[in-house]
Amino acid sequence: MDLSKKTTVLLSPDLYEQLTQLAAQKGVSMGQLMREACEKTYRLSTRQHRLEAVRTLSTLCLPVGDVSRMKQESVPSPDELLP
């Protein structure tokens, strides 16, 4: 990971203490903790992370029906929508 940009964030003493303890519990730096929080909160991700997620999803063995059956299960018929 290319970490070449720096920023300063001012935190309240209570928040700083909580984040310091959380970082220690997780075994990561405060910076890593904040980077992960930003990525999760704002849904930021690198192309590599997205590709890894797709690869992970493709290995799952989930019970899935054929396309017509899935459509029947997911899209209500007009009779179900209209009184």
N, C-alpha and C positions, 0 to 999 in steps of 0.2 A: 504494500500500500504506500503510495506516494503522499507523505505528510509534509507538505511544503508551505502551507498557509497557517497563519497563527492568528488567534483572536483572543480578546480578553473579555471575560464574562464576570460581572459582579453578582454575587450571591449573598443572601442573608446568612448570618451565622448558623441559624438552625438548618437551613437547606444545605449549606456547605458540610455541616457535621453529618447529616443524614447521607449525603452522597458519598462522603469519604468512607463512612462505615459500609455502605452498600458496595462500593468499589473494592474494599478490602475483603468483604465476604465473597465476592465473585472472583477475586484474584486478578482484577484488571486495574488499569490506571484510571484516574478520574477522567482523563481525556477520552479513553476508549469507552468508558461508560456514557459520556455525553455524546460521542459520535453515534453509538448504538441507539441511544434515545432519540436523537435527531432523525436517524434513518427510519426508525419504527414510527415515530410520531408523524413525520411528514412523508412517509412512504417513499423515501429516497433509496435507490438501489443502483448498483452498478450492473452493467450488462452481464458480467460474469456471475453475479449473485442470482440474477433472473434466470440465466441458463442452468445454473445448478438447481434451482427450484423446479424448473421444468423437468430436468433429468430425474429428480427425486419423485415427482408426481408420476412420471412415466413408469416407474418401477413398482408402483402400488398395485396390488391385486384387489380391486374393489368389485363388488357385485354390481354389474351393469348389464342391463337388458339391451335388446337390439334397438335401433333408432326409432322405429314406429312405436314400440312399447314405451320408450322413454318420453316420446312426445305425448302419448296418451296420459302418462303419469304427471307430466309437468305443465301441460296446457289444458285448461278447462274447456269443455265443449261449449258452444254457444247456448245450449239449453241450460247449462249450469250457471251461466252469467245473466241470462235474461229471465225475468219473472214469468 
